[in-house]
């Protein structure tokens, strides 16, 4: 059971070392009910993350990949281990690909410029 008042704070730290940019995000939760267990907190955060993934499906995105490659596509589903993401209408520097699966280990960042949640 999730308590009625849960606050989530995210702090993002950008570290620049030798030309490499690293982004660290720390998530802190505070809850009014002190009897809430860590498992319930993890359950709540996991549910929020899965809802985010479901809302990203069908959204236009810009993806930055290793080797200074930028592509644009329509996001699809993410596999259960979050190792791969299915995309469609993939526009790459070498041409267009109607459907593809991208390895998340090759992805540096995913940007969704206009997140549209009105159809959900």
N, CA, C and O atoms as a MOPAC input file, in Angstrom:
PM7 MOZYME 1SCF
protein

 N      0.84300 1    -1.17700 1     0.00000 1
 C      0.00000 1     0.00000 1     0.00000 1
 C      0.88700 1     1.23900 1     0.00000 1
 O      1.79500 1     1.35000 1     0.82400 1
 N      0.63800 1     2.15200 1    -0.89900 1
 C      1.43600 1     3.36800 1    -1.00500 1
 C      0.78400 1     4.46100 1    -0.17300 1
 O     -0.41900 1     4.69500 1    -0.29500 1
 N      1.55800 1     5.13100 1     0.66900 1
 C      0.99400 1     6.20200 1     1.47900 1
 C      0.51800 1     7.35100 1     0.59800 1
 O      1.01300 1     7.52300 1    -0.51600 1
 N     -0.44200 1     8.14300 1     1.08800 1
 C     -1.02100 1     9.18900 1     0.25200 1
 C     -0.06900 1    10.32400 1    -0.08900 1
 O     -0.21200 1    10.93400 1    -1.14800 1
 N      0.89800 1    10.63100 1     0.76900 1
 C      1.78300 1    11.76300 1     0.50400 1
 C      3.22100 1    11.28800 1     0.40100 1
 O      3.85800 1    10.95400 1     1.40100 1
 N      3.71200 1    11.26300 1    -0.81000 1
 C      5.09200 1    10.88200 1    -1.05700 1
 C      5.71900 1    11.98800 1    -1.89300 1
 O      5.16000 1    12.39900 1    -2.91000 1
 N      6.86600 1    12.46200 1    -1.46700 1
 C      7.56600 1    13.51300 1    -2.19300 1
 C      8.85700 1    12.93300 1    -2.74200 1
 O      9.59400 1    12.25600 1    -2.02600 1
 N      9.13000 1    13.19800 1    -4.00900 1
 C     10.34900 1    12.71300 1    -4.63500 1
 C     11.17200 1    13.91400 1    -5.06200 1
 O     10.67400 1    14.82000 1    -5.73000 1
 N     12.43000 1    13.91100 1    -4.67100 1
 C     13.35000 1    14.97600 1    -5.04200 1
 C     14.45700 1    14.35200 1    -5.88300 1
 O     15.01600 1    13.32100 1    -5.51100 1
 N     14.76900 1    14.96500 1    -6.99700 1
 C     15.86100 1    14.48500 1    -7.84300 1
 C     16.90900 1    15.57400 1    -7.94100 1
 O     16.60400 1    16.71900 1    -8.27400 1
 N     18.12900 1    15.21400 1    -7.65300 1
 C     19.24600 1    16.15300 1    -7.76000 1
 C     20.18600 1    15.63000 1    -8.83400 1
 O     20.64000 1    14.48700 1    -8.76700 1
 N     20.47400 1    16.45400 1    -9.81000 1
 C     21.34800 1    16.05300 1   -10.90000 1
 C     22.66600 1    16.79600 1   -10.77800 1
 O     22.69000 1    18.01900 1   -10.64300 1
 N     23.73800 1    16.06400 1   -10.82400 1
 C     25.07400 1    16.63500 1   -10.73800 1
 C     25.79900 1    16.34800 1   -12.04700 1
 O     25.83600 1    15.20500 1   -12.50300 1
 N     26.36800 1    17.37400 1   -12.64500 1
 C     27.12900 1    17.20500 1   -13.87800 1
 C     28.60900 1    17.33800 1   -13.54600 1
 O     29.04500 1    18.36300 1   -13.02200 1
 N     29.36800 1    16.31100 1   -13.84700 1
 C     30.80100 1    16.30300 1   -13.58300 1
 C     31.54300 1    16.37200 1   -14.91300 1
 O     31.26700 1    15.58700 1   -15.82000 1
 N     32.46700 1    17.29100 1   -15.03100 1
 C     33.26400 1    17.40300 1   -16.25000 1
 C     34.72000 1    17.11800 1   -15.89600 1
 O     35.35500 1    17.86600 1   -15.15200 1
 N     35.23000 1    16.02400 1   -16.44400 1
 C     36.60200 1    15.63400 1   -16.18100 1
 C     37.26100 1    15.21700 1   -17.49300 1
 O     36.78800 1    14.30100 1   -18.16600 1
 N     38.33800 1    15.88000 1   -17.84900 1
 C     39.10600 1    15.53800 1   -19.04500 1
 C     38.22000 1    15.43700 1   -20.27900 1
 O     38.37200 1    14.51200 1   -21.07700 1
 N     37.30200 1    16.37200 1   -20.44100 1
 C     36.44300 1    16.38600 1   -21.61900 1
 C     35.28200 1    15.41300 1   -21.57000 1
 O     34.50100 1    15.34400 1   -22.51900 1
 N     35.14900 1    14.66100 1   -20.49000 1
 C     34.05800 1    13.69300 1   -20.37200 1
 C     33.03600 1    14.25100 1   -19.39900 1
 O     33.37700 1    14.67100 1   -18.29300 1
 N     31.79300 1    14.25200 1   -19.81800 1
 C     30.71800 1    14.74000 1   -18.97100 1
 C     29.96800 1    13.54500 1   -18.40000 1
 O     29.51100 1    12.67300 1   -19.13900 1
 N     29.84900 1    13.51600 1   -17.09800 1
 C     29.09100 1    12.46300 1   -16.43100 1
 C     27.94000 1    13.10900 1   -15.67900 1
 O     28.10700 1    14.14700 1   -15.03800 1
 N     26.78700 1    12.49600 1   -15.76100 1
 C     25.61800 1    13.01400 1   -15.06200 1
 C     25.21100 1    11.98900 1   -14.01700 1
 O     24.97500 1    10.82100 1   -14.32600 1
 N     25.13500 1    12.44600 1   -12.78500 1
 C     24.68800 1    11.58400 1   -11.69600 1
 C     23.36600 1    12.12600 1   -11.18100 1
 O     23.23900 1    13.32200 1   -10.91800 1
 N     22.39600 1    11.26100 1   -11.04000 1
 C     21.10600 1    11.66600 1   -10.50500 1
 C     20.86100 1    10.89900 1    -9.22000 1
 O     20.92300 1     9.67000 1    -9.18300 1
 N     20.58500 1    11.64500 1    -8.17900 1
 C     20.25500 1    11.03400 1    -6.90100 1
 C     18.77600 1    11.29400 1    -6.63500 1
 O     18.29100 1    12.41200 1    -6.80700 1
 N     18.08500 1    10.27400 1    -6.22400 1
 C     16.66600 1    10.41400 1    -5.92500 1
 C     16.47100 1    10.17600 1    -4.44100 1
 O     16.90000 1     9.16100 1    -3.89300 1
 N     15.81900 1    11.12800 1    -3.80700 1
 C     15.55600 1    11.03000 1    -2.37600 1
 C     14.04300 1    11.08100 1    -2.19100 1
 O     13.36800 1    11.92700 1    -2.77700 1
 N     13.53000 1    10.19900 1    -1.39500 1
 C     12.10100 1    10.21100 1    -1.12300 1
 C     11.87800 1    10.55100 1     0.33900 1
 O     12.60200 1    10.08700 1     1.22000 1
 N     10.87600 1    11.36000 1     0.57700 1
 C     10.46200 1    11.63500 1     1.94600 1
 C      8.98600 1    11.30300 1     2.04700 1
 O      8.20000 1    11.62000 1     1.15400 1
 N      8.63000 1    10.67900 1     3.11300 1
 C      7.25200 1    10.26400 1     3.29600 1
 C      6.77800 1    10.67900 1     4.67200 1
 O      7.55100 1    10.71100 1     5.63000 1
 N      5.50400 1    10.99600 1     4.75700 1
 C      4.92400 1    11.42100 1     6.02100 1
 C      4.82800 1    10.26900 1     7.01500 1
 O      4.90300 1    10.48500 1     8.22400 1
 N      4.66400 1     9.06700 1     6.52000 1
 C      4.51600 1     7.90800 1     7.38800 1
 C      5.88100 1     7.24900 1     7.56000 1
 O      6.41600 1     6.68900 1     6.60300 1
 N      6.44800 1     7.30500 1     8.75400 1
 C      7.79000 1     6.77000 1     8.97900 1
 C      7.82000 1     5.24800 1     8.99800 1
 O      8.90100 1     4.65900 1     8.98500 1
 N      6.66300 1     4.59700 1     9.02800 1
 C      6.63100 1     3.14100 1     9.06600 1
 C      6.72000 1     2.52300 1     7.66800 1
 O      6.66600 1     1.30200 1     7.52600 1
 N      6.85400 1     3.35300 1     6.65000 1
 C      6.95400 1     2.84400 1     5.28600 1
 C      8.31400 1     2.17400 1     5.11200 1
 O      9.34800 1     2.74900 1     5.45500 1
 N      8.30400 1     0.97000 1     4.58100 1
 C      9.55000 1     0.23100 1     4.42300 1
 C     10.27200 1     0.63900 1     3.14300 1
 O      9.68500 1     1.23900 1     2.24300 1
 N     11.54800 1     0.30200 1     3.08400 1
 C     12.33000 1     0.58500 1     1.88200 1
 C     11.76800 1    -0.16300 1     0.68300 1
 O     11.83100 1     0.33400 1    -0.44200 1
 N     11.22300 1    -1.34600 1     0.90900 1
 C     10.64500 1    -2.10800 1    -0.19300 1
 C      9.44800 1    -1.37200 1    -0.77800 1
 O      9.27900 1    -1.35000 1    -1.99700 1
 N      8.61700 1    -0.77300 1     0.06000 1
 C      7.47800 1    -0.00200 1    -0.44000 1
 C      7.94800 1     1.22100 1    -1.21400 1
 O      7.33900 1     1.58900 1    -2.21800 1
 N      9.02700 1     1.85400 1    -0.75700 1
 C      9.57900 1     2.99100 1    -1.48700 1
 C     10.09200 1     2.55300 1    -2.85400 1
 O      9.83700 1     3.21800 1    -3.85700 1
 N     10.81300 1     1.43700 1    -2.89500 1
 C     11.32100 1     0.92800 1    -4.17100 1
 C     10.17400 1     0.54600 1    -5.09600 1
 O     10.24000 1     0.77800 1    -6.30300 1
 N      9.12100 1    -0.03900 1    -4.53000 1
 C      7.95700 1    -0.40900 1    -5.32600 1
 C      7.32500 1     0.81800 1    -5.95400 1
 O      6.97700 1     0.80700 1    -7.13500 1
 N      7.17700 1     1.86700 1    -5.17800 1
 C      6.60100 1     3.11100 1    -5.68200 1
 C      7.46000 1     3.68800 1    -6.81000 1
 O      6.93700 1     4.05600 1    -7.86200 1
 N      8.78100 1     3.76700 1    -6.59400 1
 C      9.67200 1     4.32400 1    -7.61200 1
 C      9.69800 1     3.45900 1    -8.87000 1
 O      9.74300 1     3.99000 1    -9.97900 1
 N      9.67100 1     2.14000 1    -8.71500 1
 C      9.65600 1     1.24000 1    -9.87500 1
 C      8.38600 1     1.44300 1   -10.68600 1
 O      8.43100 1     1.47300 1   -11.91600 1
 N      7.24900 1     1.58300 1   -10.00300 1
 C      5.98700 1     1.81000 1   -10.70900 1
 C      6.03100 1     3.11800 1   -11.48900 1
 O      5.58300 1     3.17300 1   -12.63500 1
 N      6.56900 1     4.17200 1   -10.87600 1
 C      6.68600 1     5.46200 1   -11.57300 1
 C      7.57500 1     5.34300 1   -12.80400 1
 O      7.26600 1     5.90200 1   -13.85600 1
 N      8.68500 1     4.60700 1   -12.66900 1
 C      9.60000 1     4.41200 1   -13.78500 1
 C      8.92400 1     3.64800 1   -14.92000 1
 O      9.08000 1     4.00800 1   -16.08700 1
 N      8.17600 1     2.59800 1   -14.58900 1
 C      7.48400 1     1.82500 1   -15.61600 1
 C      6.39900 1     2.65000 1   -16.29700 1
 O      6.18000 1     2.51100 1   -17.50100 1
 N      5.72000 1     3.50700 1   -15.54000 1
 C      4.73100 1     4.40000 1   -16.14900 1
 C      5.40100 1     5.37600 1   -17.11500 1
 O      4.86400 1     5.66400 1   -18.18400 1
 N      6.57200 1     5.88100 1   -16.73400 1
 C      7.32400 1     6.76200 1   -17.62500 1
 C      7.65900 1     6.04500 1   -18.92500 1
 O      7.47300 1     6.60000 1   -20.00800 1
 N      8.15200 1     4.81500 1   -18.82400 1
 C      8.48600 1     4.05700 1   -20.02500 1
 C      7.26800 1     3.84000 1   -20.91000 1
 O      7.37400 1     3.91000 1   -22.13400 1
 N      6.11100 1     3.57600 1   -20.30800 1
 C      4.90700 1     3.36700 1   -21.11500 1
 C      4.46500 1     4.65200 1   -21.80200 1
 O      3.92800 1     4.59800 1   -22.90900 1
 N      4.67700 1     5.80800 1   -21.17100 1
 C      4.32300 1     7.08400 1   -21.80000 1
 C      5.30000 1     7.46800 1   -22.90700 1
 O      4.93800 1     8.22500 1   -23.80800 1
 N      6.51400 1     6.96900 1   -22.85700 1
 C      7.49800 1     7.29300 1   -23.88900 1
 C      7.22400 1     6.57000 1   -25.19900 1
 O      7.67100 1     7.02000 1   -26.25300 1
 N      6.50500 1     5.47100 1   -25.15300 1
 C      6.20000 1     4.71900 1   -26.36300 1
 C      5.35800 1     5.57300 1   -27.31400 1
 O      4.31500 1     6.10100 1   -26.92600 1
 N      5.81600 1     5.70200 1   -28.55300 1
 C      5.10200 1     6.49000 1   -29.55500 1
 C      5.52900 1     7.94500 1   -29.61900 1
 O      4.99300 1     8.70600 1   -30.42500 1
 N      6.47300 1     8.34400 1   -28.79600 1
 C      6.93800 1     9.73400 1   -28.76600 1
 C      8.12300 1     9.92300 1   -29.72000 1
 O      8.95200 1     9.02700 1   -29.87700 1
 N      8.19100 1    11.09600 1   -30.35100 1
 C      9.35900 1    11.45700 1   -31.15700 1
 C     10.52900 1    11.71300 1   -30.22100 1
 O     10.36200 1    12.31200 1   -29.15800 1
 N     11.71100 1    11.26000 1   -30.61600 1
 C     12.87900 1    11.40200 1   -29.74700 1
 C     14.13100 1    11.66500 1   -30.56400 1
 O     14.22900 1    11.30600 1   -31.73700 1
 N     15.08400 1    12.30600 1   -29.90000 1
 C     16.42900 1    12.48900 1   -30.44500 1
 C     17.36100 1    11.70300 1   -29.53800 1
 O     17.34400 1    11.87700 1   -28.31900 1
 N     18.16800 1    10.84400 1   -30.12800 1
 C     19.04300 1     9.97400 1   -29.34900 1
 C     20.49100 1    10.28000 1   -29.70100 1
 O     20.86900 1    10.30800 1   -30.87200 1
 N     21.29600 1    10.50900 1   -28.66500 1
 C     22.73900 1    10.67600 1   -28.84900 1
 C     23.39300 1     9.35000 1   -28.51100 1
 O     23.14100 1     8.75300 1   -27.46500 1
 N     24.24700 1     8.90500 1   -29.43700 1
 C     24.90500 1     7.61900 1   -29.26900 1
 C     26.41700 1     7.81500 1   -29.27900 1
 O     26.91700 1     8.89900 1   -29.57900 1
 N     27.12600 1     6.75700 1   -28.95000 1
 C     28.58700 1     6.80700 1   -28.97000 1
 C     29.08400 1     7.10100 1   -30.38000 1
 O     28.32800 1     6.98800 1   -31.34500 1
 N     30.33500 1     7.47200 1   -30.49800 1
 C     30.96500 1     7.85100 1   -31.76100 1
 C     30.33400 1     9.11000 1   -32.35300 1
 O     30.32400 1     9.29500 1   -33.57000 1
 N     29.80900 1     9.97500 1   -31.48000 1
 C     29.23300 1    11.26700 1   -31.88100 1
 C     28.12000 1    11.12100 1   -32.91900 1
 O     28.02600 1    11.91700 1   -33.85300 1
 N     27.29900 1    10.12300 1   -32.75300 1
 C     26.18400 1     9.88000 1   -33.65800 1
 C     24.90300 1    10.37500 1   -33.01900 1
 O     24.61300 1    10.06600 1   -31.86300 1
 N     24.13700 1    11.14900 1   -33.77900 1
 C     22.81600 1    11.59900 1   -33.32900 1
 C     21.78200 1    11.07100 1   -34.31200 1
 O     21.94300 1    11.19500 1   -35.52600 1
 N     20.72800 1    10.48500 1   -33.77900 1
 C     19.65500 1     9.94900 1   -34.61000 1
 C     18.32700 1    10.45800 1   -34.07000 1
 O     18.23200 1    10.87200 1   -32.91500 1
 N     17.31300 1    10.42400 1   -34.90800 1
 C     15.96100 1    10.75400 1   -34.45800 1
 C     15.05600 1     9.58700 1   -34.82100 1
 O     15.30900 1     8.86700 1   -35.78700 1
 N     13.99800 1     9.40700 1   -34.03500 1
 C     13.13600 1     8.24900 1   -34.23600 1
 C     11.83400 1     8.43100 1   -33.46400 1
 O     11.61900 1     9.43100 1   -32.78000 1
 N     10.98300 1     7.43300 1   -33.60300 1
 C      9.78600 1     7.31300 1   -32.77700 1
 C     10.04900 1     6.14600 1   -31.83300 1
 O     10.30900 1     5.02700 1   -32.27400 1
 N      9.97900 1     6.41300 1   -30.53300 1
 C     10.27700 1     5.37600 1   -29.54300 1
 C      9.19300 1     4.31700 1   -29.51300 1
 O      8.01100 1     4.60300 1   -29.70700 1
 N      9.61700 1     3.09400 1   -29.26800 1
 C      8.69300 1     1.98500 1   -29.09200 1
 C      8.80500 1     1.45400 1   -27.67700 1
 O      8.90200 1     2.21700 1   -26.71600 1
 N      8.79100 1     0.14800 1   -27.56300 1
 C      8.85300 1    -0.48700 1   -26.25200 1
 C     10.29400 1    -0.75800 1   -25.83500 1
 O     11.18400 1    -0.90000 1   -26.67300 1
 N     10.50300 1    -0.82800 1   -24.53200 1
 C     11.79500 1    -1.16700 1   -23.94600 1
 C     11.68600 1    -2.58000 1   -23.39300 1
 O     10.66200 1    -2.94500 1   -22.81600 1
 N     12.75000 1    -3.38900 1   -23.56800 1
 C     12.68100 1    -4.76200 1   -23.06900 1
 C     12.71700 1    -4.79500 1   -21.54300 1
 O     12.98200 1    -3.78000 1   -20.89800 1
 N     12.45100 1    -5.95100 1   -20.98000 1
 C     12.26400 1    -6.07600 1   -19.54000 1
 C     13.52000 1    -5.73300 1   -18.74300 1
 O     13.42100 1    -5.24900 1   -17.61600 1
 N     14.69600 1    -5.97800 1   -19.31400 1
 C     15.94800 1    -5.69100 1   -18.61700 1
 C     16.50300 1    -4.31500 1   -18.94700 1
 O     17.56100 1    -3.93700 1   -18.44400 1
 N     15.80700 1    -3.56800 1   -19.78200 1
 C     16.20500 1    -2.23300 1   -20.22900 1
 C     17.57400 1    -2.29000 1   -20.92400 1
 O     18.42000 1    -1.41800 1   -20.72600 1
 N     17.76900 1    -3.32500 1   -21.73300 1
 C     18.99300 1    -3.46000 1   -22.51600 1
 C     18.78300 1    -3.03200 1   -23.96500 1
 O     19.74500 1    -2.69000 1   -24.65400 1
 N     17.53100 1    -3.04700 1   -24.43500 1
 C     17.22500 1    -2.71200 1   -25.82000 1
 C     15.95700 1    -1.86000 1   -25.86900 1
 O     15.08100 1    -1.97000 1   -25.01100 1
 N     15.88000 1    -1.01100 1   -26.89000 1
 C     14.67100 1    -0.22900 1   -27.12900 1
 C     14.30700 1    -0.37500 1   -28.60300 1
 O     15.16600 1    -0.26200 1   -29.47800 1
 N     13.03800 1    -0.62400 1   -28.86400 1
 C     12.54700 1    -0.74100 1   -30.23000 1
 C     12.18100 1     0.65400 1   -30.70600 1
 O     11.53000 1     1.40600 1   -29.98100 1
 N     12.59400 1     1.01000 1   -31.92100 1
 C     12.28500 1     2.32100 1   -32.49100 1
 C     11.75900 1     2.13700 1   -33.90400 1
 O     11.98900 1     1.10600 1   -34.53500 1
 N     11.05400 1     3.14200 1   -34.39300 1
 C     10.60400 1     3.15100 1   -35.78300 1
 C     10.94400 1     4.50100 1   -36.38800 1
 O     11.22200 1     5.46500 1   -35.67500 1
 N     10.91600 1     4.55800 1   -37.71600 1
 C     11.26400 1     5.77800 1   -38.46000 1
 C     12.60700 1     6.33800 1   -38.00000 1
 O     12.73400 1     7.53300 1   -37.73500 1
 N     13.59600 1     5.47400 1   -37.90800 1
 C     14.92900 1     5.86000 1   -37.44300 1
 C     15.65900 1     6.61600 1   -38.55300 1
 O     15.88100 1     6.07800 1   -39.63800 1
 N     16.02600 1     7.85300 1   -38.27700 1
 C     16.76500 1     8.67900 1   -39.22500 1
 C     18.20400 1     8.77100 1   -38.74400 1
 O     18.48500 1     9.34200 1   -37.69000 1
 N     19.11800 1     8.19800 1   -39.53400 1
 C     20.53200 1     8.17100 1   -39.18800 1
 C     21.31600 1     8.96900 1   -40.22800 1
 O     20.76600 1     9.32100 1   -41.27100 1
 N     22.58500 1     9.26000 1   -39.96300 1
 C     23.39700 1     9.94500 1   -40.97600 1
 C     23.54000 1     9.13900 1   -42.27300 1
 O     23.81800 1     9.71400 1   -43.32600 1
 N     23.35500 1     7.82400 1   -42.20900 1
 C     23.49700 1     6.98400 1   -43.40300 1
 C     22.17900 1     6.71700 1   -44.10900 1
 O     22.17500 1     6.09000 1   -45.16800 1
 N     21.05900 1     7.17200 1   -43.55700 1
 C     19.77100 1     6.95300 1   -44.20100 1
 C     18.67300 1     6.66300 1   -43.19700 1
 O     18.86100 1     6.78500 1   -41.98600 1
 N     17.51900 1     6.27600 1   -43.73000 1
 C     16.34400 1     5.99600 1   -42.90100 1
 C     16.13100 1     4.49600 1   -42.77900 1
 O     16.32900 1     3.74300 1   -43.73200 1
 N     15.72400 1     4.07900 1   -41.58700 1
 C     15.43400 1     2.67600 1   -41.31300 1
 C     14.02300 1     2.62100 1   -40.73800 1
 O     13.74100 1     3.28300 1   -39.73900 1
 N     13.12100 1     1.83500 1   -41.35700 1
 C     11.72800 1     1.82300 1   -40.88700 1
 C     11.55400 1     1.29100 1   -39.46500 1
 O     10.78000 1     1.85500 1   -38.69200 1
 N     12.25600 1     0.22100 1   -39.10800 1
 C     12.16400 1    -0.37000 1   -37.76700 1
 C     13.54200 1    -0.85600 1   -37.34300 1
 O     14.30100 1    -1.39100 1   -38.15100 1
 N     13.85800 1    -0.66200 1   -36.05300 1
 C     15.16800 1    -1.08100 1   -35.55500 1
 C     15.09900 1    -1.32100 1   -34.05700 1
 O     14.16100 1    -0.89300 1   -33.38400 1
 N     16.10400 1    -2.01100 1   -33.54900 1
 C     16.28000 1    -2.21700 1   -32.11500 1
 C     17.64800 1    -1.64700 1   -31.75700 1
 O     18.66000 1    -2.02700 1   -32.34600 1
 N     17.67300 1    -0.73500 1   -30.79000 1
 C     18.91800 1    -0.10900 1   -30.36400 1
 C     19.36500 1    -0.70500 1   -29.03400 1
 O     18.55200 1    -0.93300 1   -28.13900 1
 N     20.65900 1    -0.95100 1   -28.91600 1
 C     21.21100 1    -1.40800 1   -27.64000 1
 C     21.36000 1    -0.19500 1   -26.73500 1
 O     21.92500 1     0.82000 1   -27.14500 1
 N     20.86600 1    -0.28700 1   -25.52100 1
 C     20.96400 1     0.83200 1   -24.58600 1
 C     22.41500 1     1.09500 1   -24.18800 1
 O     22.73400 1     2.20200 1   -23.75300 1
 N     23.29300 1     0.11700 1   -24.32400 1
 C     24.70400 1     0.34100 1   -24.01500 1
 C     25.35700 1     1.27400 1   -25.03700 1
 O     26.40800 1     1.85000 1   -24.75600 1
 N     24.75300 1     1.43300 1   -26.21300 1
 C     25.25400 1     2.35700 1   -27.23300 1
 C     24.66300 1     3.74900 1   -27.08900 1
 O     25.12600 1     4.68600 1   -27.73900 1
 N     23.65000 1     3.90000 1   -26.24900 1
 C     22.92600 1     5.16500 1   -26.10800 1
 C     23.53500 1     5.98300 1   -24.97500 1
 O     23.75600 1     5.47800 1   -23.87400 1
 N     23.80300 1     7.25900 1   -25.26700 1
 C     24.27900 1     8.17800 1   -24.23300 1
 C     23.09800 1     8.90100 1   -23.60600 1
 O     22.99900 1     8.99700 1   -22.38200 1
 N     22.19300 1     9.41400 1   -24.45800 1
 C     21.02900 1    10.12600 1   -23.92100 1
 C     19.85900 1    10.01100 1   -24.88300 1
 O     20.03400 1     9.82700 1   -26.08800 1
 N     18.66500 1    10.12300 1   -24.32400 1
 C     17.42900 1    10.15500 1   -25.09900 1
 C     16.70700 1    11.43600 1   -24.72500 1
 O     16.44200 1    11.69000 1   -23.55100 1
 N     16.39100 1    12.24000 1   -25.73000 1
 C     15.69100 1    13.50000 1   -25.49700 1
 C     14.32500 1    13.42200 1   -26.16800 1
 O     14.21700 1    13.10600 1   -27.35300 1
 N     13.29300 1    13.71100 1   -25.39800 1
 C     11.93300 1    13.76800 1   -25.92100 1
 C     11.50800 1    15.22900 1   -25.83500 1
 O     11.09700 1    15.69100 1   -24.77000 1
 N     11.60300 1    15.97100 1   -26.96000 1
 C     11.36200 1    17.41500 1   -26.90200 1
 C      9.92800 1    17.78600 1   -26.51800 1
 O      9.71900 1    18.71000 1   -25.73200 1
 N      8.95500 1    17.08400 1   -27.05700 1
 C      7.55100 1    17.41400 1   -26.79600 1
 C      6.84800 1    16.19000 1   -26.24400 1
 O      6.22400 1    15.43400 1   -26.98900 1
 N      6.95000 1    15.99600 1   -24.93600 1
 C      6.31200 1    14.84500 1   -24.30700 1
 C      4.81400 1    15.06200 1   -24.30000 1
 O      4.31300 1    15.98500 1   -23.65800 1
 N      4.10300 1    14.21100 1   -25.01600 1
 C      2.65700 1    14.33100 1   -25.14600 1
 C      2.01400 1    13.21500 1   -24.34500 1
 O      2.11100 1    12.04500 1   -24.71700 1
 N      1.35700 1    13.56900 1   -23.24600 1
 C      0.69100 1    12.56500 1   -22.41300 1
 C     -0.82300 1    12.66700 1   -22.50600 1
 O     -1.53500 1    12.02700 1   -21.73300 1
 N     -1.32100 1    13.46200 1   -23.44100 1
 C     -2.77000 1    13.67000 1   -23.52000 1
 C     -3.50700 1    12.43700 1   -24.01300 1
 O     -4.69200 1    12.27700 1   -23.72100 1
 N     -2.82500 1    11.54600 1   -24.76500 1
 C     -3.51300 1    10.37500 1   -25.29200 1
 C     -3.47900 1     9.19800 1   -24.33300 1
 O     -3.91200 1     8.10800 1   -24.70400 1
 N     -2.98700 1     9.37200 1   -23.12600 1
 C     -2.88600 1     8.26700 1   -22.15600 1
 C     -3.93600 1     8.38000 1   -21.09900 1
 O     -4.00200 1     7.54000 1   -20.20200 1

